């Protein structure tokens, strides 16, 4: 296995869309040379790997992840397929039965389910329904968008919470409980995180922007000190920790001492509305059931936060899903005189498309959500979904797109995002949804590689080798495109076993 300090030649590679065989020379963590295969004379022996005509692209980034939540997701009860509240409650009851000590398993302190989608359930979650399925064993179910938790009486008692007859917590109370449920032994969570990172590297991921709702620097320093080296990480900061971060010298984009070159400080994350599936995204027009959703940070307060971010060296990343929230966010960016990012931008007024580029605000979007949420969007934004998840419209209006997953809301798999962005289809027998908002594969690759799109001289040696041309494979194959190898700084983090490393 190469260690990143080794000079290395990746021989016989091709850029997507071409058949020209190239040799790519890596030195000092960067691309030091690109030449037609076999034409470059080296003054000393170099380690050369024959890549057999594989395709080479810049490393893929996931610009929006909740990494600890994603790592925990694979180790919790998956409720994503539950078609009703009753079905979800029954699944939890069965799960608890399987964990009964009489079956030889230890009894969990709290049973945690993940991934339920109640927006289109035909029945309504209730405290009594979940109690009937779970009895006195604590259970807490986290919705797929992380904005809602359904818990039973035993869990409410354990965590000293007052809940209504619905058993539902939304927005900040849900976030607080989710953080509490994530307080696992460090060794357990770090082990799960290492496994999740290796799986991401096997999909071509070289870096993530981690927006876990916690003081995020120290867990990553601990993991890196223990040997974590699969990904680059930009660890976000939330408003409650902004002053602490400023005092400790953190700034967006700066390397964190002790992070071995893998850890940088990420953006300042500010949530100003809710989500579509909980019907709390802040919208201009009312929802069918009434109400406009929630604006959780008034515009005046948001402007103050953005100005403080500017003064302390942080790039703001404002969560805005509804069209009214996006309007408020753009107004605040303009008032504060700072650029930044809007996270999600799922529903945008047409008159606001061009403001992203004009204000220097990146649209940090999650294309897979368009397909996961199409039914909820059609139900809640009826007649207006031609401007929902508006990738093409934003791009054509001058915005810069940055793709992510919002894992665990969607899987941490950039190819799924690229597929969703370019096809607007899940290939489930349904017609593509709002196909006029699809982008090209070249544009999707650029949005997944921090604008790089293609491998160039002087770029970082964060690279992916592919077994097929991403510009030529069938639409239906794009989400599962086979990755042959991934390199971070010229060091292999995944090699697929073919290179003999």
C-alpha positions, -999 to 999 in steps of 0.1 A, spaced: 0 0 0 15 34 -10 17 60 18 12 93 -1 49 103 2 58 77 -25 62 90 -60 38 71 -81 28 67 -118 -7 56 -126 -1 42 -160 -26 35 -188 -56 56 -175 -82 75 -195 -102 105 -189 -140 100 -192 -152 105 -228 -119 97 -244 -99 67 -255 -65 84 -251 -42 64 -228 -24 86 -202 2 82 -175 -5 103 -144 25 111 -122 18 118 -85 43 135 -62 39 153 -29 2 146 -27 -5 164 -60 -7 156 -97 28 164 -109 24 153 -145 1 140 -172 15 126 -204 5 101 -232 13 66 -220 49 55 -224 62 89 -236 76 104 -205 112 95 -196 119 94 -159 153 102 -145 150 76 -117 128 44 -111 93 52 -100 66 30 -86 43 24 -115 9 8 -114 -6 -5 -146 -43 7 -145 -53 -13 -175 -72 15 -193 -94 24 -163 -110 58 -162 -97 85 -138 -116 113 -122 -110 137 -93 -120 124 -59 -157 127 -50 -169 148 -21 -201 145 -1 -208 181 8 -234 174 35 -232 145 59 -242 138 95 -214 112 99 -220 98 133 -257 95 126 -248 77 93 -225 53 111 -252 45 137 -278 41 110 -265 7 98 -267 -5 134 -302 5 142 -337 -8 132 -344 3 96 -380 15 93 -377 30 58 -400 5 43 -428 9 68 -459 19 49 -479 30 79 -476 40 115 -491 7 126 -466 -12 104 -437 8 119 -449 2 155 -453 -36 148 -418 -37 134 -404 -22 166 -424 -47 187 -409 -76 167 -375 -62 170 -378 -59 208 -390 -95 209 -359 -107 191 -338 -88 216 -355 -104 246 -329 -118 270 -348 -151 269 -336 -154 233 -300 -150 244 -295 -113 236 -290 -84 259 -318 -60 265 -310 -26 250 -314 5 271 -335 21 244 -345 5 211 -338 30 183 -354 29 149 -345 50 119 -357 61 85 -395 63 89 -415 86 66 -448 96 80 -457 124 55 -477 99 33 -487 74 59 -525 67 58 -527 66 96 -514 89 123 -486 81 148 -498 81 184 -483 75 218 -508 48 225 -501 29 193 -463 27 200 -470 19 237 -492 -10 227 -464 -25 205 -435 -19 229 -449 -21 265 -425 -9 291 -394 -12 270 -381 23 259 -383 29 221 -374 60 201 -379 62 163 -360 89 143 -375 100 110 -355 98 78 -350 136 77 -339 137 114 -365 164 121 -389 142 140 -387 115 168 -416 92 177 -412 78 212 -431 57 236 -440 65 272 -411 44 286 -386 64 266 -403 97 275 -400 87 311 -363 77 307 -353 110 291 -376 131 313 -397 144 284 -432 157 281 -449 144 250 -483 149 235 -508 121 226 -490 118 193 -457 108 209 -439 130 184 -411 155 189 -403 179 161 -374 202 153 -352 213 183 -367 188 209 -362 161 183 -326 172 177 -318 172 214 -331 137 219 -313 124 188 -281 138 202 -288 121 235 -295 88 218 -261 91 201 -241 92 233 -225 58 228 -192 45 241 -165 63 221 -149 30 210 -182 17 196 -190 49 177 -155 53 164 -154 17 152 -187 22 133 -174 55 119 -143 38 106 -164 12 89 -187 38 73 -156 57 61 -141 26 45 -174 20 27 -175 56 15 -139 52 1 -150 21 -18 -175 44 -36 -149 69 -46 -154 94 -17 -123 113 -7 -139 138 16 -170 148 35 -184 180 51 -196 167 84 -225 187 99 -231 165 129 -250 185 155 -222 186 182 -188 201 189 -173 181 161 -136 188 162 -126 166 191 -143 134 180 -125 136 147 -91 144 163 -96 113 185 -105 91 155 -75 103 135 -51 99 164 -64 63 166 -56 56 129 -86 69 109 -73 78 75 -99 69 49 -113 104 42 -107 141 44 -132 157 69 -144 193 72 -161 195 105 -189 221 108 -196 243 137 -231 254 150 -240 288 164 -239 277 200 -202 269 196 -192 298 173 -175 319 200 -157 289 214 -144 281 179 -133 316 173 -114 318 206 -97 285 197 -85 299 164 -108 278 141 -117 292 107 -135 276 78 -109 259 56 -80 260 80 -62 227 89 -68 216 124 -36 209 143 -33 173 151 -55 163 122 -26 149 101 -36 169 71 -70 152 70 -91 175 92 -102 211 84 -127 233 100 -160 234 80 -187 260 77 -210 276 103 -243 256 100 -275 276 107 -309 260 105 -337 285 98 -366 262 89 -377 226 92 -383 199 65 -407 189 39 -418 156 54 -425 171 88 -443 200 69 -422 225 88 -402 238 58 -411 275 57 -431 283 26 -447 313 10 -480 295 4 -498 275 31 -497 237 33 -529 218 24 -535 212 61 -528 249 69 -498 268 82 -467 279 64 -441 258 83 -416 273 107 -390 301 105 -368 291 134 -344 320 131 -359 355 125 -342 374 96 -327 401 119 -311 374 140 -298 356 110 -282 387 96 -264 391 129 -251 355 127 -239 360 92 -220 391 101 -204 374 131 -195 345 108 -179 370 84 -159 387 112 -147 354 127 -137 338 94 -165 313 90 -184 305 58 -221 303 67 -241 273 55 -278 281 60 -303 253 60 -333 265 40 -358 241 24 -390 261 18 -393 289 -7 -399 315 20 -369 303 39 -347 305 8 -359 341 3 -351 350 39 -317 334 36 -308 352 4 -320 385 18 -298 379 49 -268 371 28 -273 403 9 -277 424 41 -247 409 57 -225 414 27 -211 379 27 -213 348 5 -217 313 17 -239 283 11 -276 274 13 -281 238 23 -309 220 5 -326 248 -15 -354 223 -22 -381 248 -31 -371 282 -46 -391 311 -61 -382 317 -97 -372 353 -90 -346 340 -65 -327 316 -88 -304 343 -101 -297 357 -67 -276 327 -57 -249 335 -82 -252 372 -78 -247 370 -41 -220 343 -42 -241 317 -25 -235 281 -34 -265 258 -37 -254 228 -16 -281 203 -27 -289 166 -23 -302 153 -56 -314 120 -43 -340 138 -21 -359 148 -52 -367 112 -59 -372 102 -22 -395 132 -16 -414 135 -49 -447 122 -35 -445 145 -5 -436 174 -27 -465 167 -50 -489 165 -20 -476 195 -1 -465 218 -30 -492 208 -55 -490 227 -88 -456 242 -79 -432 213 -81 -418 226 -114 -396 247 -92 -389 220 -66 -353 206 -64 -345 230 -92 -310 219 -102 -310 230 -139 -328 262 -131 -302 272 -105 -273 262 -127 -287 281 -157 -292 312 -135 -255 312 -126 -255 293 -93 -227 269 -83 -240 235 -73 -223 213 -47 -237 178 -43 -242 158 -11 -264 132 5 -274 145 39 -267 110 51 -284 93 68 -313 110 51 -300 94 19 -272 69 14 -236 82 14 -231 73 -22 -222 101 -47 -231 79 -76 -267 78 -64 -267 116 -63 -251 119 -98 -277 94 -111 -306 113 -95 -293 146 -108 -289 135 -144 -319 112 -148 -345 124 -122 -355 87 -120 -353 59 -95 -358 33 -123 -387 19 -104 -412 19 -133 -423 55 -127 -416 83 -152 -387 107 -144 -399 134 -120 -396 170 -133 -370 159 -159 -365 195 -171 -344 200 -139 -319 173 -148 -282 183 -154 -256 167 -176 -232 141 -164 -203 165 -168 -221 191 -147 -229 165 -120 -193 153 -119 -182 189 -114 -207 194 -86 -194 162 -69 -157 170 -72 -156 206 -60 -158 220 -95 -127 201 -108 -146 178 -131 -115 163 -147 -80 155 -135 -55 183 -142 -19 191 -135 -13 206 -101 -46 193 -87 -46 172 -55 -38 136 -58 -73 128 -45 -84 105 -73 -108 77 -83 -102 50 -108 -134 35 -124 -140 3 -143 -164 20 -167 -167 54 -184 -191 75 -162 -201 95 -193 -210 65 -213 -226 38 -191 -264 33 -192 -285 56 -171 -297 26 -151 -261 16 -142 -248 50 -131 -259 47 -94 -239 15 -90 -209 25 -111 -180 2 -101 -151 19 -84 -117 2 -89 -96 24 -65 -96 56 -45 -66 77 -35 -63 105 -10 -31 126 -14 -16 99 -35 -23 72 -9 -47 43 -17 -77 43 6 -94 16 -15 -78 -6 -41 -104 -33 -49 -77 -59 -47 -67 -56 -83 -35 -35 -80 -16 -59 -58 -10 -32 -31 
